[in-house]
Amino acid sequence: MLTELAFVQLSLFFLFLNKDRIVNILMVCLGNICRSPMAEGLMHDKIRKWKLDAAVDSAGFESFHLDDNPDSRAIQVMKAHGINISGHRMRLFRESDFDLFDKIYVMDRYNYQDVISMARNENDLAKVDFILNVLDPGQDNLVPDPYYGGVNGFEKVYALLDRATDAIAEDIKEGTANAS
């Protein structure tokens, strides 16, 4: 487990490595074991395939799953689509994430409230949005939490996030991802 100092050092190193990137993206959900690692995996795959100048990470708010791998159903669904997220480890959202990321995408209203409650200023607030707003601007549609359901719920989440990350990737490709 990372100490606070080690996390800050690692975060600064991550930022330094990505300082010339167009956009650094953070995906956020409650436990960082279902939706946000799926979104991270999808976005990472598109960054690689489309050769985009971007980086992606994910975080959550529920410390119960700290340092856990993603839910086995998330791993299963992603693997069925050719994306391996099994190496992901849950981490908590931190105030310093506002300094490291250009865009912070949340999955639902609770995540949105959690993230904006830690915002220090208007600049921080401007970075936060619902991920599905890239498909339906201003609608604040939710990505349902599949944790208490079966694999079918994870497939539905995959389909939503696949479309949303396509839109984000297209924005990055067109150079509009940092436009607020």
Phi and psi in degrees as a GROMACS rama.xvg file:
@    title "Ramachandran Plot"
@    xaxis  label "Phi"
@    yaxis  label "Psi"
@TYPE xy
-78.1498  137.376  LEU-2
-76.5412  165.743  THR-3
-58.7056  -44.5088  GLU-4
-63.3217  -43.5562  LEU-5
-63.6148  -39.1878  ALA-6
-63.1303  -45.4053  PHE-7
-61.8611  -43.447  VAL-8
-63.1738  -43.8786  GLN-9
-64.4299  -40.9639  LEU-10
-63.3993  -42.8334  SER-11
-64.6142  -38.2574  LEU-12
-63.2247  -44.4044  PHE-13
-59.2931  -44.7021  PHE-14
-63.5867  -43.0522  LEU-15
-60.8173  -43.557  PHE-16
-62.5913  -30.1338  LEU-17
-109.096  17.5963  ASN-18
-64.5386  -25.996  LYS-19
-94.8511  4.75908  ASP-20
-75.7628  154.086  ARG-21
-67.3088  -44.843  ILE-22
-150.989  137.407  VAL-23
-109.734  124.982  ASN-24
-115.86  138.019  ILE-25
-122.135  130.3  LEU-26
-102.619  134.32  MET-27
-131.083  132.774  VAL-28
-139.242  -172.992  CYS-29
-66.4184  -59.0429  LEU-30
-99.8809  -10.1887  GLY-31
56.3819  36.2157  ASN-32
-129.182  -6.60944  ILE-33
-125.344  -85.1098  CYS-34
-66.9062  -50.6911  ARG-35
-68.211  -38.0989  SER-36
-69.1933  -28.0908  PRO-37
-66.2177  -45.2713  MET-38
-63.2253  -41.7598  ALA-39
-60.866  -46.6537  GLU-40
-61.4775  -44.3477  GLY-41
-62.1446  -45.5358  LEU-42
-66.5853  -42.0457  MET-43
-60.0582  -41.8082  HIS-44
-62.6835  -41.405  ASP-45
-71.209  -36.7332  LYS-46
-59.5046  -43.9427  ILE-47
-68.0084  -49.8476  ARG-48
-66.7006  -38.9442  LYS-49
-90.1292  -2.62364  TRP-50
54.549  51.4453  LYS-51
-89.2811  148.427  LEU-52
-87.6998  83.2891  ASP-53
-158.137  165.51  ALA-54
-139.667  154.652  ALA-55
-141.291  148.552  VAL-56
-146.923  175.824  ASP-57
-145.125  159.657  SER-58
-154.369  169.967  ALA-59
-145.296  -173.108  GLY-60
-119.955  -16.8398  PHE-61
-91.4367  108.56  GLU-62
-71.8456  -9.43427  SER-63
-56.0957  -33.9042  PHE-64
-99.8576  13.4302  HIS-65
-49.2692  126.498  LEU-66
70.1273  9.31743  ASP-67
-78.3429  156.816  ASP-68
-73.9084  166.701  ASN-69
-61.6311  160.582  PRO-70
-54.6245  141.299  ASP-71
-59.854  -31.3119  SER-72
-71.0219  -34.8353  ARG-73
-65.0734  -44.1491  ALA-74
-60.4195  -45.1255  ILE-75
-60.4723  -48.2686  GLN-76
-66.1151  -43.923  VAL-77
-64.6  -41.217  MET-78
-61.6171  -38.5374  LYS-79
-62.5036  -22.7363  ALA-80
-102.734  12.4849  HIS-81
82.4814  18.7408  GLY-82
-122.834  126.527  ILE-83
-99.5725  114.725  ASN-84
-113.943  11.7337  ILE-85
-64.2355  -21.7945  SER-86
-85.3649  -6.24979  GLY-87
-63.4057  144.978  HIS-88
-126.073  132.54  ARG-89
-61.6674  136.144  MET-90
-135.674  156.47  ARG-91
-84.9861  147.367  LEU-92
-67.4692  140.434  PHE-93
-130.522  152.992  ARG-94
-54.7386  -35.4629  GLU-95
-65.1351  -15.5875  SER-96
-61.1695  -28.0545  ASP-97
-63.5199  -29.5863  PHE-98
-80.9613  -25.7042  ASP-99
-92.4751  -23.0423  LEU-100
-121.624  142.804  PHE-101
-85.2856  -35.0252  ASP-102
-130.235  134.121  LYS-103
-124.389  109.93  ILE-104
-100.764  127.796  TYR-105
-107.899  158.895  VAL-106
-95.1203  -25.6998  MET-107
-154.699  179.923  ASP-108
-64.8598  -35.5234  ARG-109
-65.2618  -43.6719  TYR-110
-62.6743  -41.8484  ASN-111
-58.7486  -48.9283  TYR-112
-62.0447  -41.4688  GLN-113
-60.9932  -45.5664  ASP-114
-68.08  -49.3522  VAL-115
-67.9055  -22.9123  ILE-116
-66.7023  -19.0308  SER-117
-99.7314  -4.84964  MET-118
-64.576  140.067  ALA-119
-96.5798  -20.0088  ARG-120
-163.542  -179.501  ASN-121
-64.0649  -33.6308  GLU-122
-61.7138  -43.5047  ASN-123
-61.5998  -45.7672  ASP-124
-60.6677  -36.6786  LEU-125
-67.1291  -18.5215  ALA-126
-81.5508  -15.7526  LYS-127
-97.2268  132.817  VAL-128
-155.296  159.606  ASP-129
-72.5219  133.882  PHE-130
-60.4175  -35.0296  ILE-131
-75.4596  -7.18622  LEU-132
-67.391  -17.164  ASN-133
-69.2735  -20.7793  VAL-134
-96.9757  -41.8504  LEU-135
-130.43  80.9542  ASP-136
-51.3202  133.124  PRO-137
76.4877  -0.0978561  GLY-138
-85.0751  -19.9339  GLN-139
51.8455  40.3177  ASP-140
-68.0197  148.63  ASN-141
-98.1908  146.474  LEU-142
-90.2622  115.822  VAL-143
-63.418  144.445  PRO-144
-80.6298  116.047  ASP-145
-86.3164  1.62621  PRO-146
-55.2134  -41.0498  TYR-147
-92.8315  9.05691  TYR-148
-114.908  -161.162  GLY-149
-99.4945  -170.814  GLY-150
-60.2239  -33.2522  VAL-151
-57.1474  -39.1355  ASN-152
-63.2935  -36.4545  GLY-153
-69.1225  -35.2569  PHE-154
-64.8536  -40.6656  GLU-155
-64.2191  -41.6508  LYS-156
-63.7711  -41.7108  VAL-157
-56.3762  -47.5295  TYR-158
-61.224  -43.6146  ALA-159
-62.815  -47.9855  LEU-160
-69.7946  -30.518  LEU-161
-63.4633  -45.0015  ASP-162
-64.9043  -43.2516  ARG-163
-65.6726  -43.2165  ALA-164
-70.7796  -27.901  THR-165
-60.1223  -45.1311  ASP-166
-65.1432  -41.2366  ALA-167
-63.7701  -45.1397  ILE-168
-60.6058  -41.172  ALA-169
-62.7699  -41.4872  GLU-170
-60.8623  -42.1012  ASP-171
-64.2652  -45.0503  ILE-172
-60.0356  -40.083  LYS-173
-81.6288  -7.53465  GLU-174
79.3094  18.6154  GLY-175
-106.171  5.01176  THR-176
-65.0641  -29.1748  ALA-177
-91.3161  -2.18953  ASN-178
-70.1724  127.538  ALA-179
